[in-house]
Each structure stands twice: as structure tokens, then as C-alpha cells.
Amino acid sequence: MVDDHGVRLSRREEEVATPAAAGLSNAAIADRLVLSVRTVESHLYRAFAKLGITSGSDLARYLPRSTPGHSRSRAQ
């Protein structure tokens, strides 16, 4: 993901940031993505620093919006 200012989040940072922007807790994100809570915290810390924000509620304005018929989730 690249925002209007050229800031690039890694795929994993965006994958962690998306549910954080929706209000999920770090523990819930860790459970959903099969990661440790500490790993989720690390990804969010880097994403916040790259975007110049300090809270999960600020993430929503930086994440791309899903379009009808397009899913960002991967088939498993």
C-alpha cells in the first residue's frame, strides 16, 4: 500500500493494520493471523511510524477501501 505521500506499508503491515483500523484488539488480530501479540505490536509500531500516526483509529484514512467484487483476502 502506498498513500498519497509515497509512504509504503509492507503487505504484512497492511494485513495487520486493516483489522486494527476496524477496531480489533492486538490479541484478536494475533489470533486471526496466527501471530504472537508482540509480532502484531511490532507491525503496528512500524506502520504507525511510517504513516506518522499514533493510534489505530487514524489508520482508516490511510488504508485502501475495498471495492465491490474485490477481496483483499487470500484463498487458503
PDB file with SEQRES, HELIX, SHEET and CRYST1 records, atoms N, CA, C and O in Angstrom:
SEQRES   1 A   76  MET VAL ASP ASP HIS GLY VAL ARG LEU SER ARG ARG GLU          
SEQRES   2 A   76  GLU GLU VAL ALA THR PRO ALA ALA ALA GLY LEU SER ASN          
SEQRES   3 A   76  ALA ALA ILE ALA ASP ARG LEU VAL LEU SER VAL ARG THR          
SEQRES   4 A   76  VAL GLU SER HIS LEU TYR ARG ALA PHE ALA LYS LEU GLY          
SEQRES   5 A   76  ILE THR SER GLY SER ASP LEU ALA ARG TYR LEU PRO ARG          
SEQRES   6 A   76  SER THR PRO GLY HIS SER ARG SER ARG ALA GLN                  
HELIX    1 AA1 ARG A   11  ALA A   21  1                                  11    
HELIX    2 AA2 ASN A   26  LEU A   33  1                                   8    
HELIX    3 AA3 VAL A   37  LEU A   51  1                                  15    
HELIX    4 AA4 GLY A   56  ARG A   61  5                                   6    
CRYST1    1.000    1.000    1.000  90.00  90.00  90.00 P 1           1          
ATOM      1  N   MET A   1       0.835  -1.173   0.000  1.00  0.00           N  
ATOM      2  CA  MET A   1       0.000   0.000   0.000  1.00  0.00           C  
ATOM      3  C   MET A   1       0.879   1.234   0.000  1.00  0.00           C  
ATOM      4  O   MET A   1       1.833   1.319   0.773  1.00  0.00           O  
ATOM      5  N   VAL A   2       0.569   2.181  -0.851  1.00  0.00           N  
ATOM      6  CA  VAL A   2       1.267   3.463  -0.896  1.00  0.00           C  
ATOM      7  C   VAL A   2       0.227   4.557  -0.738  1.00  0.00           C  
ATOM      8  O   VAL A   2      -0.777   4.570  -1.451  1.00  0.00           O  
ATOM      9  N   ASP A   3       0.461   5.480   0.195  1.00  0.00           N  
ATOM     10  CA  ASP A   3      -0.503   6.572   0.362  1.00  0.00           C  
ATOM     11  C   ASP A   3      -0.161   7.725  -0.581  1.00  0.00           C  
ATOM     12  O   ASP A   3       0.754   7.614  -1.397  1.00  0.00           O  
ATOM     13  N   ASP A   4      -0.886   8.815  -0.467  1.00  0.00           N  
ATOM     14  CA  ASP A   4      -0.699   9.965  -1.361  1.00  0.00           C  
ATOM     15  C   ASP A   4       0.669  10.634  -1.204  1.00  0.00           C  
ATOM     16  O   ASP A   4       1.087  11.407  -2.067  1.00  0.00           O  
ATOM     17  N   HIS A   5       1.359  10.339  -0.111  1.00  0.00           N  
ATOM     18  CA  HIS A   5       2.660  10.955   0.146  1.00  0.00           C  
ATOM     19  C   HIS A   5       3.812   9.998  -0.132  1.00  0.00           C  
ATOM     20  O   HIS A   5       4.955  10.286   0.224  1.00  0.00           O  
ATOM     21  N   GLY A   6       3.526   8.868  -0.763  1.00  0.00           N  
ATOM     22  CA  GLY A   6       4.563   7.917  -1.119  1.00  0.00           C  
ATOM     23  C   GLY A   6       4.992   6.985  -0.004  1.00  0.00           C  
ATOM     24  O   GLY A   6       5.994   6.285  -0.148  1.00  0.00           O  
ATOM     25  N   VAL A   7       4.262   6.956   1.106  1.00  0.00           N  
ATOM     26  CA  VAL A   7       4.584   6.052   2.212  1.00  0.00           C  
ATOM     27  C   VAL A   7       4.128   4.652   1.839  1.00  0.00           C  
ATOM     28  O   VAL A   7       2.989   4.449   1.419  1.00  0.00           O  
ATOM     29  N   ARG A   8       5.029   3.689   1.996  1.00  0.00           N  
ATOM     30  CA  ARG A   8       4.709   2.314   1.613  1.00  0.00           C  
ATOM     31  C   ARG A   8       4.698   1.412   2.849  1.00  0.00           C  
ATOM     32  O   ARG A   8       5.688   1.320   3.574  1.00  0.00           O  
ATOM     33  N   LEU A   9       3.560   0.750   3.075  1.00  0.00           N  
ATOM     34  CA  LEU A   9       3.473  -0.281   4.100  1.00  0.00           C  
ATOM     35  C   LEU A   9       3.746  -1.626   3.444  1.00  0.00           C  
ATOM     36  O   LEU A   9       3.378  -1.857   2.292  1.00  0.00           O  
ATOM     37  N   SER A  10       4.390  -2.502   4.185  1.00  0.00           N  
ATOM     38  CA  SER A  10       4.588  -3.853   3.672  1.00  0.00           C  
ATOM     39  C   SER A  10       3.238  -4.567   3.628  1.00  0.00           C  
ATOM     40  O   SER A  10       2.268  -4.129   4.247  1.00  0.00           O  
ATOM     41  N   ARG A  11       3.195  -5.651   2.900  1.00  0.00           N  
ATOM     42  CA  ARG A  11       1.960  -6.441   2.819  1.00  0.00           C  
ATOM     43  C   ARG A  11       1.514  -6.855   4.217  1.00  0.00           C  
ATOM     44  O   ARG A  11       0.330  -6.764   4.542  1.00  0.00           O  
ATOM     45  N   ARG A  12       2.453  -7.310   5.049  1.00  0.00           N  
ATOM     46  CA  ARG A  12       2.116  -7.765   6.395  1.00  0.00           C  
ATOM     47  C   ARG A  12       1.674  -6.612   7.283  1.00  0.00           C  
ATOM     48  O   ARG A  12       0.746  -6.765   8.076  1.00  0.00           O  
ATOM     49  N   GLU A  13       2.329  -5.459   7.160  1.00  0.00           N  
ATOM     50  CA  GLU A  13       1.900  -4.297   7.937  1.00  0.00           C  
ATOM     51  C   GLU A  13       0.466  -3.922   7.588  1.00  0.00           C  
ATOM     52  O   GLU A  13      -0.332  -3.615   8.473  1.00  0.00           O  
ATOM     53  N   GLU A  14       0.142  -3.947   6.309  1.00  0.00           N  
ATOM     54  CA  GLU A  14      -1.233  -3.637   5.901  1.00  0.00           C  
ATOM     55  C   GLU A  14      -2.201  -4.712   6.378  1.00  0.00           C  
ATOM     56  O   GLU A  14      -3.320  -4.408   6.792  1.00  0.00           O  
ATOM     57  N   GLU A  15      -1.768  -5.966   6.320  1.00  0.00           N  
ATOM     58  CA  GLU A  15      -2.612  -7.079   6.764  1.00  0.00           C  
ATOM     59  C   GLU A  15      -2.940  -6.960   8.257  1.00  0.00           C  
ATOM     60  O   GLU A  15      -4.041  -7.312   8.682  1.00  0.00           O  
ATOM     61  N   VAL A  16      -1.994  -6.470   9.043  1.00  0.00           N  
ATOM     62  CA  VAL A  16      -2.210  -6.270  10.478  1.00  0.00           C  
ATOM     63  C   VAL A  16      -2.973  -4.968  10.730  1.00  0.00           C  
ATOM     64  O   VAL A  16      -3.826  -4.913  11.615  1.00  0.00           O  
ATOM     65  N   ALA A  17      -2.676  -3.937   9.970  1.00  0.00           N  
ATOM     66  CA  ALA A  17      -3.296  -2.628  10.182  1.00  0.00           C  
ATOM     67  C   ALA A  17      -4.773  -2.605   9.824  1.00  0.00           C  
ATOM     68  O   ALA A  17      -5.543  -1.867  10.439  1.00  0.00           O  
ATOM     69  N   THR A  18      -5.181  -3.393   8.848  1.00  0.00           N  
ATOM     70  CA  THR A  18      -6.582  -3.377   8.413  1.00  0.00           C  
ATOM     71  C   THR A  18      -7.545  -3.751   9.541  1.00  0.00           C  
ATOM     72  O   THR A  18      -8.484  -2.998   9.800  1.00  0.00           O  
ATOM     73  N   PRO A  19      -7.350  -4.883  10.222  1.00  0.00           N  
ATOM     74  CA  PRO A  19      -8.268  -5.175  11.335  1.00  0.00           C  
ATOM     75  C   PRO A  19      -8.083  -4.225  12.522  1.00  0.00           C  
ATOM     76  O   PRO A  19      -9.030  -3.992  13.274  1.00  0.00           O  
ATOM     77  N   ALA A  20      -6.878  -3.674  12.701  1.00  0.00           N  
ATOM     78  CA  ALA A  20      -6.675  -2.692  13.768  1.00  0.00           C  
ATOM     79  C   ALA A  20      -7.520  -1.447  13.501  1.00  0.00           C  
ATOM     80  O   ALA A  20      -8.102  -0.876  14.423  1.00  0.00           O  
ATOM     81  N   ALA A  21      -7.583  -1.033  12.244  1.00  0.00           N  
ATOM     82  CA  ALA A  21      -8.391   0.136  11.877  1.00  0.00           C  
ATOM     83  C   ALA A  21      -9.871  -0.127  12.095  1.00  0.00           C  
ATOM     84  O   ALA A  21     -10.646   0.799  12.335  1.00  0.00           O  
ATOM     85  N   ALA A  22     -10.265  -1.408  12.008  1.00  0.00           N  
ATOM     86  CA  ALA A  22     -11.662  -1.780  12.230  1.00  0.00           C  
ATOM     87  C   ALA A  22     -11.977  -1.933  13.714  1.00  0.00           C  
ATOM     88  O   ALA A  22     -13.120  -2.194  14.087  1.00  0.00           O  
ATOM     89  N   GLY A  23     -10.955  -1.771  14.562  1.00  0.00           N  
ATOM     90  CA  GLY A  23     -11.193  -1.798  16.000  1.00  0.00           C  
ATOM     91  C   GLY A  23     -10.837  -3.092  16.698  1.00  0.00           C  
ATOM     92  O   GLY A  23     -11.075  -3.212  17.899  1.00  0.00           O  
ATOM     93  N   LEU A  24     -10.274  -4.070  15.995  1.00  0.00           N  
ATOM     94  CA  LEU A  24      -9.889  -5.310  16.651  1.00  0.00           C  
ATOM     95  C   LEU A  24      -8.696  -5.079  17.573  1.00  0.00           C  
ATOM     96  O   LEU A  24      -7.832  -4.246  17.299  1.00  0.00           O  
ATOM     97  N   SER A  25      -8.668  -5.822  18.654  1.00  0.00           N  
ATOM     98  CA  SER A  25      -7.547  -5.729  19.595  1.00  0.00           C  
ATOM     99  C   SER A  25      -6.330  -6.430  19.013  1.00  0.00           C  
ATOM    100  O   SER A  25      -6.449  -7.239  18.094  1.00  0.00           O  
ATOM    101  N   ASN A  26      -5.169  -6.117  19.550  1.00  0.00           N  
ATOM    102  CA  ASN A  26      -3.947  -6.785  19.109  1.00  0.00           C  
ATOM    103  C   ASN A  26      -4.044  -8.296  19.312  1.00  0.00           C  
ATOM    104  O   ASN A  26      -3.579  -9.065  18.472  1.00  0.00           O  
ATOM    105  N   ALA A  27      -4.645  -8.722  20.423  1.00  0.00           N  
ATOM    106  CA  ALA A  27      -4.799 -10.155  20.690  1.00  0.00           C  
ATOM    107  C   ALA A  27      -5.704 -10.810  19.651  1.00  0.00           C  
ATOM    108  O   ALA A  27      -5.422 -11.918  19.196  1.00  0.00           O  
ATOM    109  N   ALA A  28      -6.789 -10.135  19.272  1.00  0.00           N  
ATOM    110  CA  ALA A  28      -7.704 -10.684  18.268  1.00  0.00           C  
ATOM    111  C   ALA A  28      -7.026 -10.769  16.899  1.00  0.00           C  
ATOM    112  O   ALA A  28      -7.223 -11.737  16.164  1.00  0.00           O  
ATOM    113  N   ILE A  29      -6.232  -9.759  16.562  1.00  0.00           N  
ATOM    114  CA  ILE A  29      -5.503  -9.772  15.294  1.00  0.00           C  
ATOM    115  C   ILE A  29      -4.487 -10.914  15.296  1.00  0.00           C  
ATOM    116  O   ILE A  29      -4.353 -11.636  14.308  1.00  0.00           O  
ATOM    117  N   ALA A  30      -3.777 -11.070  16.405  1.00  0.00           N  
ATOM    118  CA  ALA A  30      -2.791 -12.143  16.528  1.00  0.00           C  
ATOM    119  C   ALA A  30      -3.452 -13.506  16.350  1.00  0.00           C  
ATOM    120  O   ALA A  30      -2.923 -14.373  15.655  1.00  0.00           O  
ATOM    121  N   ASP A  31      -4.591 -13.686  16.971  1.00  0.00           N  
ATOM    122  CA  ASP A  31      -5.318 -14.958  16.851  1.00  0.00           C  
ATOM    123  C   ASP A  31      -5.765 -15.198  15.416  1.00  0.00           C  
ATOM    124  O   ASP A  31      -5.627 -16.305  14.896  1.00  0.00           O  
ATOM    125  N   ARG A  32      -6.297 -14.170  14.782  1.00  0.00           N  
ATOM    126  CA  ARG A  32      -6.806 -14.283  13.413  1.00  0.00           C  
ATOM    127  C   ARG A  32      -5.686 -14.590  12.412  1.00  0.00           C  
ATOM    128  O   ARG A  32      -5.878 -15.382  11.489  1.00  0.00           O  
ATOM    129  N   LEU A  33      -4.521 -13.965  12.594  1.00  0.00           N  
ATOM    130  CA  LEU A  33      -3.422 -14.120  11.643  1.00  0.00           C  
ATOM    131  C   LEU A  33      -2.386 -15.163  12.078  1.00  0.00           C  
ATOM    132  O   LEU A  33      -1.376 -15.367  11.405  1.00  0.00           O  
ATOM    133  N   VAL A  34      -2.650 -15.811  13.201  1.00  0.00           N  
ATOM    134  CA  VAL A  34      -1.751 -16.823  13.773  1.00  0.00           C  
ATOM    135  C   VAL A  34      -0.350 -16.234  13.973  1.00  0.00           C  
ATOM    136  O   VAL A  34       0.647 -16.747  13.466  1.00  0.00           O  
ATOM    137  N   LEU A  35      -0.322 -15.137  14.731  1.00  0.00           N  
ATOM    138  CA  LEU A  35       0.912 -14.444  15.083  1.00  0.00           C  
ATOM    139  C   LEU A  35       0.928 -14.252  16.593  1.00  0.00           C  
ATOM    140  O   LEU A  35      -0.099 -14.418  17.252  1.00  0.00           O  
ATOM    141  N   SER A  36       2.074 -13.909  17.140  1.00  0.00           N  
ATOM    142  CA  SER A  36       2.111 -13.530  18.546  1.00  0.00           C  
ATOM    143  C   SER A  36       1.620 -12.090  18.677  1.00  0.00           C  
ATOM    144  O   SER A  36       1.681 -11.312  17.724  1.00  0.00           O  
ATOM    145  N   VAL A  37       1.138 -11.751  19.858  1.00  0.00           N  
ATOM    146  CA  VAL A  37       0.701 -10.381  20.108  1.00  0.00           C  
ATOM    147  C   VAL A  37       1.882  -9.431  19.916  1.00  0.00           C  
ATOM    148  O   VAL A  37       1.713  -8.333  19.384  1.00  0.00           O  
ATOM    149  N   ARG A  38       3.063  -9.841  20.340  1.00  0.00           N  
ATOM    150  CA  ARG A  38       4.254  -8.999  20.197  1.00  0.00           C  
ATOM    151  C   ARG A  38       4.568  -8.715  18.723  1.00  0.00           C  
ATOM    152  O   ARG A  38       4.993  -7.611  18.383  1.00  0.00           O  
ATOM    153  N   THR A  39       4.364  -9.699  17.855  1.00  0.00           N  
ATOM    154  CA  THR A  39       4.585  -9.501  16.421  1.00  0.00           C  
ATOM    155  C   THR A  39       3.579  -8.496  15.862  1.00  0.00           C  
ATOM    156  O   THR A  39       3.942  -7.627  15.069  1.00  0.00           O  
ATOM    157  N   VAL A  40       2.328  -8.613  16.271  1.00  0.00           N  
ATOM    158  CA  VAL A  40       1.303  -7.649  15.848  1.00  0.00           C  
ATOM    159  C   VAL A  40       1.696  -6.244  16.305  1.00  0.00           C  
ATOM    160  O   VAL A  40       1.617  -5.289  15.532  1.00  0.00           O  
ATOM    161  N   GLU A  41       2.117  -6.126  17.560  1.00  0.00           N  
ATOM    162  CA  GLU A  41       2.535  -4.826  18.084  1.00  0.00           C  
ATOM    163  C   GLU A  41       3.692  -4.246  17.262  1.00  0.00           C  
ATOM    164  O   GLU A  41       3.723  -3.048  16.980  1.00  0.00           O  
ATOM    165  N   SER A  42       4.626  -5.095  16.887  1.00  0.00           N  
ATOM    166  CA  SER A  42       5.777  -4.639  16.097  1.00  0.00           C  
ATOM    167  C   SER A  42       5.355  -4.132  14.723  1.00  0.00           C  
ATOM    168  O   SER A  42       5.825  -3.086  14.275  1.00  0.00           O  
ATOM    169  N   HIS A  43       4.471  -4.868  14.054  1.00  0.00           N  
ATOM    170  CA  HIS A  43       3.994  -4.436  12.737  1.00  0.00           C  
ATOM    171  C   HIS A  43       3.235  -3.113  12.847  1.00  0.00           C  
ATOM    172  O   HIS A  43       3.410  -2.224  12.014  1.00  0.00           O  
ATOM    173  N   LEU A  44       2.398  -2.985  13.867  1.00  0.00           N  
ATOM    174  CA  LEU A  44       1.650  -1.743  14.037  1.00  0.00           C  
ATOM    175  C   LEU A  44       2.574  -0.582  14.388  1.00  0.00           C  
ATOM    176  O   LEU A  44       2.374   0.534  13.909  1.00  0.00           O  
ATOM    177  N   TYR A  45       3.575  -0.832  15.211  1.00  0.00           N  
ATOM    178  CA  TYR A  45       4.535   0.208  15.569  1.00  0.00           C  
ATOM    179  C   TYR A  45       5.216   0.753  14.310  1.00  0.00           C  
ATOM    180  O   TYR A  45       5.333   1.966  14.136  1.00  0.00           O  
ATOM    181  N   ARG A  46       5.660  -0.145  13.445  1.00  0.00           N  
ATOM    182  CA  ARG A  46       6.323   0.293  12.205  1.00  0.00           C  
ATOM    183  C   ARG A  46       5.347   1.010  11.280  1.00  0.00           C  
ATOM    184  O   ARG A  46       5.700   2.021  10.673  1.00  0.00           O  
ATOM    185  N   ALA A  47       4.123   0.497  11.166  1.00  0.00           N  
ATOM    186  CA  ALA A  47       3.124   1.143  10.303  1.00  0.00           C  
ATOM    187  C   ALA A  47       2.801   2.547  10.815  1.00  0.00           C  
ATOM    188  O   ALA A  47       2.736   3.496  10.033  1.00  0.00           O  
ATOM    189  N   PHE A  48       2.598   2.678  12.137  1.00  0.00           N  
ATOM    190  CA  PHE A  48       2.302   3.996  12.714  1.00  0.00           C  
ATOM    191  C   PHE A  48       3.442   4.963  12.430  1.00  0.00           C  
ATOM    192  O   PHE A  48       3.205   6.110  12.052  1.00  0.00           O  
ATOM    193  N   ALA A  49       4.683   4.505  12.611  1.00  0.00           N  
ATOM    194  CA  ALA A  49       5.842   5.373  12.389  1.00  0.00           C  
ATOM    195  C   ALA A  49       5.921   5.807  10.930  1.00  0.00           C  
ATOM    196  O   ALA A  49       6.174   6.978  10.646  1.00  0.00           O  
ATOM    197  N   LYS A  50       5.711   4.885  10.013  1.00  0.00           N  
ATOM    198  CA  LYS A  50       5.764   5.218   8.586  1.00  0.00           C  
ATOM    199  C   LYS A  50       4.699   6.240   8.213  1.00  0.00           C  
ATOM    200  O   LYS A  50       4.942   7.141   7.410  1.00  0.00           O  
ATOM    201  N   LEU A  51       3.513   6.090   8.807  1.00  0.00           N  
ATOM    202  CA  LEU A  51       2.382   6.959   8.466  1.00  0.00           C  
ATOM    203  C   LEU A  51       2.341   8.243   9.291  1.00  0.00           C  
ATOM    204  O   LEU A  51       1.578   9.158   8.983  1.00  0.00           O  
ATOM    205  N   GLY A  52       3.158   8.308  10.333  1.00  0.00           N  
ATOM    206  CA  GLY A  52       3.168   9.499  11.180  1.00  0.00           C  
ATOM    207  C   GLY A  52       1.927   9.624  12.033  1.00  0.00           C  
ATOM    208  O   GLY A  52       1.444  10.730  12.272  1.00  0.00           O  
ATOM    209  N   ILE A  53       1.401   8.490  12.498  1.00  0.00           N  
ATOM    210  CA  ILE A  53       0.195   8.494  13.328  1.00  0.00           C  
ATOM    211  C   ILE A  53       0.504   7.839  14.670  1.00  0.00           C  
ATOM    212  O   ILE A  53       1.569   7.249  14.855  1.00  0.00           O  
ATOM    213  N   THR A  54      -0.439   7.950  15.600  1.00  0.00           N  
ATOM    214  CA  THR A  54      -0.205   7.406  16.938  1.00  0.00           C  
ATOM    215  C   THR A  54      -1.296   6.465  17.432  1.00  0.00           C  
ATOM    216  O   THR A  54      -1.184   5.921  18.530  1.00  0.00           O  
ATOM    217  N   SER A  55      -2.345   6.262  16.648  1.00  0.00           N  
ATOM    218  CA  SER A  55      -3.415   5.379  17.120  1.00  0.00           C  
ATOM    219  C   SER A  55      -4.046   4.599  15.973  1.00  0.00           C  
ATOM    220  O   SER A  55      -3.979   4.987  14.806  1.00  0.00           O  
ATOM    221  N   GLY A  56      -4.658   3.487  16.354  1.00  0.00           N  
ATOM    222  CA  GLY A  56      -5.328   2.644  15.370  1.00  0.00           C  
ATOM    223  C   GLY A  56      -6.490   3.340  14.688  1.00  0.00           C  
ATOM    224  O   GLY A  56      -6.803   3.043  13.535  1.00  0.00           O  
ATOM    225  N   SER A  57      -7.130   4.256  15.385  1.00  0.00           N  
ATOM    226  CA  SER A  57      -8.262   4.955  14.776  1.00  0.00           C  
ATOM    227  C   SER A  57      -7.826   5.838  13.604  1.00  0.00           C  
ATOM    228  O   SER A  57      -8.635   6.157  12.733  1.00  0.00           O  
ATOM    229  N   ASP A  58      -6.548   6.233  13.580  1.00  0.00           N  
ATOM    230  CA  ASP A  58      -6.032   7.038  12.467  1.00  0.00           C  
ATOM    231  C   ASP A  58      -5.758   6.201  11.213  1.00  0.00           C  
ATOM    232  O   ASP A  58      -5.611   6.747  10.119  1.00  0.00           O  
ATOM    233  N   LEU A  59      -5.691   4.882  11.375  1.00  0.00           N  
ATOM    234  CA  LEU A  59      -5.338   4.009  10.246  1.00  0.00           C  
ATOM    235  C   LEU A  59      -6.348   4.039   9.109  1.00  0.00           C  
ATOM    236  O   LEU A  59      -5.968   3.961   7.941  1.00  0.00           O  
ATOM    237  N   ALA A  60      -7.615   4.149   9.433  1.00  0.00           N  
ATOM    238  CA  ALA A  60      -8.669   4.037   8.421  1.00  0.00           C  
ATOM    239  C   ALA A  60      -8.488   5.007   7.261  1.00  0.00           C  
ATOM    240  O   ALA A  60      -8.801   4.668   6.120  1.00  0.00           O  
ATOM    241  N   ARG A  61      -7.998   6.181   7.529  1.00  0.00           N  
ATOM    242  CA  ARG A  61      -7.855   7.156   6.430  1.00  0.00           C  
ATOM    243  C   ARG A  61      -6.696   6.826   5.495  1.00  0.00           C  
ATOM    244  O   ARG A  61      -6.602   7.394   4.408  1.00  0.00           O  
ATOM    245  N   TYR A  62      -5.813   5.915   5.903  1.00  0.00           N  
ATOM    246  CA  TYR A  62      -4.666   5.555   5.080  1.00  0.00           C  
ATOM    247  C   TYR A  62      -4.834   4.248   4.322  1.00  0.00           C  
ATOM    248  O   TYR A  62      -4.118   4.003   3.351  1.00  0.00           O  
ATOM    249  N   LEU A  63      -5.764   3.409   4.747  1.00  0.00           N  
ATOM    250  CA  LEU A  63      -5.917   2.101   4.119  1.00  0.00           C  
ATOM    251  C   LEU A  63      -6.834   2.195   2.919  1.00  0.00           C  
ATOM    252  O   LEU A  63      -7.825   2.924   2.953  1.00  0.00           O  
ATOM    253  N   PRO A  64      -6.518   1.465   1.851  1.00  0.00           N  
ATOM    254  CA  PRO A  64      -7.380   1.500   0.664  1.00  0.00           C  
ATOM    255  C   PRO A  64      -8.746   0.913   0.981  1.00  0.00           C  
ATOM    256  O   PRO A  64      -8.877  -0.015   1.778  1.00  0.00           O  
ATOM    257  N   ARG A  65      -9.727   1.461   0.358  1.00  0.00           N  
ATOM    258  CA  ARG A  65     -11.092   0.959   0.550  1.00  0.00           C  
ATOM    259  C   ARG A  65     -11.317  -0.232  -0.370  1.00  0.00           C  
ATOM    260  O   ARG A  65     -10.851  -0.249  -1.509  1.00  0.00           O  
ATOM    261  N   SER A  66     -12.040  -1.230   0.139  1.00  0.00           N  
ATOM    262  CA  SER A  66     -12.388  -2.380  -0.690  1.00  0.00           C  
ATOM    263  C   SER A  66     -13.425  -1.950  -1.710  1.00  0.00           C  
ATOM    264  O   SER A  66     -14.285  -1.118  -1.420  1.00  0.00           O  
ATOM    265  N   THR A  67     -13.342  -2.513  -2.895  1.00  0.00           N  
ATOM    266  CA  THR A  67     -14.326  -2.218  -3.927  1.00  0.00           C  
ATOM    267  C   THR A  67     -15.212  -3.425  -4.111  1.00  0.00           C  
ATOM    268  O   THR A  67     -14.760  -4.543  -3.866  1.00  0.00           O  
ATOM    269  N   PRO A  68     -16.470  -3.254  -4.537  1.00  0.00           N  
ATOM    270  CA  PRO A  68     -17.365  -4.383  -4.735  1.00  0.00           C  
ATOM    271  C   PRO A  68     -16.755  -5.399  -5.690  1.00  0.00           C  
ATOM    272  O   PRO A  68     -16.200  -5.043  -6.730  1.00  0.00           O  
ATOM    273  N   GLY A  69     -16.867  -6.672  -5.318  1.00  0.00           N  
ATOM    274  CA  GLY A  69     -16.350  -7.720  -6.162  1.00  0.00           C  
ATOM    275  C   GLY A  69     -14.859  -7.939  -6.038  1.00  0.00           C  
ATOM    276  O   GLY A  69     -14.297  -8.790  -6.727  1.00  0.00           O  
ATOM    277  N   HIS A  70     -14.205  -7.176  -5.162  1.00  0.00           N  
ATOM    278  CA  HIS A  70     -12.760  -7.307  -4.975  1.00  0.00           C  
ATOM    279  C   HIS A  70     -12.487  -7.614  -3.511  1.00  0.00           C  
ATOM    280  O   HIS A  70     -12.889  -6.866  -2.620  1.00  0.00           O  
ATOM    281  N   SER A  71     -11.811  -8.706  -3.281  1.00  0.00           N  
ATOM    282  CA  SER A  71     -11.476  -9.093  -1.924  1.00  0.00           C  
ATOM    283  C   SER A  71      -9.969  -9.029  -1.754  1.00  0.00           C  
ATOM    284  O   SER A  71      -9.210  -9.464  -2.620  1.00  0.00           O  
ATOM    285  N   ARG A  72      -9.543  -8.471  -0.607  1.00  0.00           N  
ATOM    286  CA  ARG A  72      -8.112  -8.417  -0.340  1.00  0.00           C  
ATOM    287  C   ARG A  72      -7.632  -9.659   0.388  1.00  0.00           C  
ATOM    288  O   ARG A  72      -6.433  -9.804   0.626  1.00  0.00           O  
ATOM    289  N   SER A  73      -8.541 -10.560   0.749  1.00  0.00           N  
ATOM    290  CA  SER A  73      -8.099 -11.775   1.441  1.00  0.00           C  
ATOM    291  C   SER A  73      -7.628 -12.802   0.432  1.00  0.00           C  
ATOM    292  O   SER A  73      -8.065 -12.824  -0.719  1.00  0.00           O  
ATOM    293  N   ARG A  74      -6.722 -13.656   0.895  1.00  0.00           N  
ATOM    294  CA  ARG A  74      -6.175 -14.687   0.021  1.00  0.00           C  
ATOM    295  C   ARG A  74      -6.905 -15.990   0.260  1.00  0.00           C  
ATOM    296  O   ARG A  74      -7.317 -16.287   1.380  1.00  0.00           O  
ATOM    297  N   ALA A  75      -7.061 -16.762  -0.794  1.00  0.00           N  
ATOM    298  CA  ALA A  75      -7.654 -18.094  -0.659  1.00  0.00           C  
ATOM    299  C   ALA A  75      -6.685 -18.985   0.097  1.00  0.00           C  
ATOM    300  O   ALA A  75      -5.470 -18.889  -0.074  1.00  0.00           O  
ATOM    301  N   GLN A  76      -7.237 -19.852   0.934  1.00  0.00           N  
ATOM    302  CA  GLN A  76      -6.372 -20.749   1.697  1.00  0.00           C  
ATOM    303  C   GLN A  76      -6.611 -22.174   1.337  1.00  0.00           C  
ATOM    304  O   GLN A  76      -5.965 -23.066   1.887  1.00  0.00           O  
TER     305      GLN A  76                                                      
END                                                                             
